[in-house]
Amino acid sequence: MDVSRIRDDFPTFKNNSGVYLDSACQTLRPYQVIDAITSYYNEFPSCGGRSVHSMATKVSMSVDTSRETAASFFGCNDPHSFIFTKNCTEGMNIVAKGFGLRKGDAVLTTDMEHNSNHVQWVEMTEDIGIKRKITRTSKDGVFDIEDFKNEMTNDVKLVSMVHTSNVTGSSVPVKEIVEVAHDKGAAVLIDGAQAAPHMPVNLKKLDVDFYALSIHKMLGPSGIGILYGKEERLKKLRPLICGGGTVGLATYDSVKITAHPEKFEAGLMDYAGIVGTAAALEYLSKIGMNNVKEHSIKLQRLIRNELSDVSSISTIGPKDPSQRSNIFSFNINGMNSHDIAVMLDNADKIMIRSGMHCAHPFFVSRNMNGCARASFYVYNNEDDILRFTKAVKKLAATFSK
Ligand SMILES: Cc1ncc(COP(=O)(O)O)c(C=O)c1O
């Protein structure tokens, strides 16, 4: 993988805009994606799936192409199983609200979920009377298959879990989880926001029922996500939002809801984003997802070599760098994580994230106040990491207690 060639594709590097280590939030975008977005606005800025004139037909065909690209990227031969959403959160909510959970049905999650796989369950516990069950991970967020099996009682109708944690970088064994859940008759929804950008994900092989992800975390446009569902599951799933594009024929007092994916894509869509999605996935395919994964492990090892001797720095997540994906979460004794982030940015132009990373229960349950998080991607090189570790060591030497 030639990182310096990759960097040439990213306009932000031309502007000397610093070291970007916040890719778990949103990645930077290459020219190929930006050009695809502008080609929509310059050449065919019309609507899809409605008008039949030539410009609109080009939009409809581009949407089809993007769906096909997504299907092939995620190892699936049915493009209709791929719904365009505005983000991973929307995908998670479509399943939560449309699955048909009733009073007494249980949903099983891990204890390290992002709020996009947490808030709706608390709400639905209060509103409908569903039960929420939680399988506990270790302090560092390592999944415990035995604890999961113990929690997998007959009332669990839906297992809804993060594939890779945005705090610890640790991943859960999806295939094993699916086998256990299916044996018990439960469906599986996976939050792939942090996994899909960083490892090969073959949805057919994983055999998941639903998989939600964000395209803006994998070089694509802001505000675009994908929800995958197995055909038989999507047929039964009720749409979260209704309106134009989701019905066959409507009379004053009846509507005929159309088939998926359209029944989940109400109203005019973000066509520029959908066109940009194909460009992002094609770009990643050319690099190869195994190479993307290996690159993260290499950078994680470098961080460990540089920082493991600094006693005032504590890390969150598995000790083994190969188990942390692209995420390095840490604290410096006596420092607030937001101060770390602001100082790194102000003094060294290094951009990281700080706080509780929308995974509040993870921190509250471990009696922690948050952490600083550096997260990298295909465009980060060893130089970026060494600038980061040098600056962190300087902060630790100056401010740690
Ligand atoms: C694990 C995880 N799930 C879900 C989300 C939500 O993604 P989005 O903001 O695209 O809805 C994030 C965002 O950081 C995340 O890290």
The ligand as a MOL file (V3000), in Angstrom:
LIG
                    3D

  0  0  0     0  0            999 V3000
M  V30 BEGIN CTAB
M  V30 COUNTS 16 16 0 0 0
M  V30 BEGIN ATOM
M  V30 1 C -19.7940 2.5070 16.6530 0
M  V30 2 C -20.6010 3.6200 16.0730 0
M  V30 3 N -21.8920 3.4060 15.8070 0
M  V30 4 C -22.6620 4.3660 15.2920 0
M  V30 5 C -22.1650 5.6070 15.0140 0
M  V30 6 C -23.0760 6.6440 14.4630 0
M  V30 7 O -22.7200 6.9350 13.1680 0
M  V30 8 P -23.5080 8.0740 12.3950 0
M  V30 9 O -23.1470 9.3570 13.0370 0
M  V30 10 O -23.0340 7.9480 11.0010 0
M  V30 11 O -24.9380 7.7770 12.5140 0
M  V30 12 C -20.8270 5.8810 15.2720 0
M  V30 13 C -20.2670 7.2100 15.0170 0
M  V30 14 O -19.2140 7.5700 15.4070 0
M  V30 15 C -20.0280 4.8600 15.8090 0
M  V30 16 O -18.7460 5.0640 16.0650 0
M  V30 END ATOM
M  V30 BEGIN BOND
M  V30 1 1 1 2
M  V30 2 1 2 3
M  V30 3 2 2 15
M  V30 4 2 3 4
M  V30 5 1 4 5
M  V30 6 1 5 6
M  V30 7 2 5 12
M  V30 8 1 6 7
M  V30 9 1 7 8
M  V30 10 2 8 9
M  V30 11 1 8 10
M  V30 12 1 8 11
M  V30 13 1 12 13
M  V30 14 1 12 15
M  V30 15 2 13 14
M  V30 16 1 15 16
M  V30 END BOND
M  V30 END CTAB
M  END
